[in-house]
Amino acid sequence: MRSNASDRCTEQDYRNLFATSAEELRWLGYTLTGDDSLSEKVMDAALEQSLKGASRVFREWMLSWARRLIIRFCIGAVQPAAGLNQSTYRKSPADFATVDAEDVSAILDLPSDRLQEKLLELDPLPRFVFALRAIEEYSRRDTALLLDIDDRTCEFAYWRAAQALRFKLFEVRPFGSGMALVAV
């Protein structure tokens, strides 16, 4: 299957995308940076980069490419793994359980403003890892590569973020014969 120029983005496509998706793109930038001014700089840099490389991106990938640029600029601006002593995050698999998918689903079902508020309470690395893994649906490996950390550090940061969010957002209460998470 050959692609032609009409399959590729134009600068105007990206201008339209950043205008129509401004709220969700700004949410992502602010959630990762935690700073309005820095978030705006990231958005401007991502738009500028998108415009420069517009013709190299297929239209169907335009939004995901814009989001990835925002993420990369946020990583560069915040440097969530800078100065990280990865041994702090290197726990053996027996030291922590895997992240419960139902817990993550419950967290992601929260209103976006509440989720953002609680994510911003996390340290930068767990916040970035959780956002990339749970919200953006990046694999552990892709997340680790983007953040320049090893897989074990990535997994522990994800687990740590999920646990912190779970305790900040929910109470565990009896439900039937088991337990249920209830938003607080």
N, C-alpha and C positions, 0 to 999 in steps of 0.2 A: 504494500500500500504506500503510495507516494503522497507526500504532503505538498501543498502548494502555499503560496503566500497568503491566501485567504484563510488558511488554518492558523496563521500566526497572529499574534497580538500586534496592535499598533499603540503608539503613544496615547492616542485618544481612548483606546480601550482601557489602559491603565488609569488615565485621569478619571474616567467614568467609574471604574472599579473603586478607586480610593474615595470617590465622592459617595457612591451608593453604599459602600460597605464601611464607611468611616467609623461608625459606632463600634462594630465588632473588631475592627483593626485597632482602634484606639484602646479598646478594652484589653486586648492582648498586650499591646505595648505598655500600657500603664500597669497591668498586672505583673508583668515581668520586671519592669524597672522600679515601680513604686514611687515614681517622681513625675509630676506633670511636665516640667520643662524638658527633662531627659526623654520622656515619652514622645513629646512633639518633635524633638530632634531626630529620634529614631524613625518616626513616621515620615519626616521630610527626606531623610537619607534613603529610606526604603522606596519612596515614590521616585526620587531622583534615579536610583539604581534601576528601578523597574522601567522607567522611561528610556534609559540608555540601552537596556537589553531587551526591549519589548519584542522586537522582531524574532528573537531567538526562542520565545516561549509560545507554546501552543495555547490557543484560547481556552481550551478545556482545563488547562493547568494554571491558568492565570491567578486565581484566588490562592491556591495552595502555594504558588511561587511567591506571591506577595507576602503571605503569612510567614513563609520560611525566611524571606529577607528581613522582615521585622524581627523574627526570633534571632537571626544572626547578628543584627545590629544591636539588639538588647544584650546578647551575650557579650559582644565587644564593649558595650558601654558599662555594664554592671560587673562583668568578669566574676560570675558566681563561684567559680572554682579557684580563683586567685588565692594564693597563700594557703590553700587547703592542705591539711595534713591528711592524706587519704587513709592513713592507718586508723584515724578516728572513725572512718566509715567502713573499714574492712572488718566486718564481723563474719564469723563462720555461719553457714546456713543454719546451723542449729541455734544460733543466737537470736534469730528472728524468724517469724513465720512469713509466708508469702502474703502479699496484699490480697485481701478479700475483694473479689470483683463486685459483690453486692454492696460492700461499704463504699467503694469508688462510685458505683452507680448512684447510690443515695446522695453522696457528696455532689455529684454532677447534676443531680435533679434540683438542687437548691437554686433560688433566684440568683442571677449572675452578680448582682451587687453584693449580696451576702457572701457568696463564694469568693469574690474578689477581696472583700474585706478580710476574710479569714486567711486567704492565701498570702496577703500582704503581711500578716503576722508571723509568717514563717521566715526562717533564714533564707538568703538568696538561693543557695544550692538546692535544698529540698523544694522550694517554690518552683524553680525552673524545671527540675526533674518531674515534679508532679504535673505541671502545666504541659510539658512536652509529652509525657507518657499518657496521662489520663485525658487531657483536653484535646491535644493535637494528635493523639493516637500514634505517636512515634514508637518504634520498638525500643527496647532497652539498649540495644547495640547502637542504633542511630542516635539516641539521646546521649549516650556515653561519648560517641564520636564528636557530636556537636559541642559538648561541654568539655571535651578533652579530659575525661576521667575514665577510670576503668569500669568494667561491667559490674563488679561487686560493689564499688562505691555508688554507682548509679542505682543499683537495686536497693541498697540500704537507705539511700536518700529518699527513694520513692516510698519505701516502707515507713520511714520516719515521718515523711510528710503526711501520708495517709493516716497514720496513727494520730498525729497531732491534730489533723483536721477532724477526725472522728471524735476525739475528745473535746474539741472546741465547739462542735456543732451538734452533737447527739448525746443522749443518755441511753444506756442500755436498760430496757425495762422488760419484765416478764410479759410474754405474749403466748397464750395457749400453753403448749407444753415446752416452749423454748423461750428465746429472748429476741427482742426486736430493737432496732435503733429508732429513737424518737427524736425529732428535731427539737432543740431547745431555743 
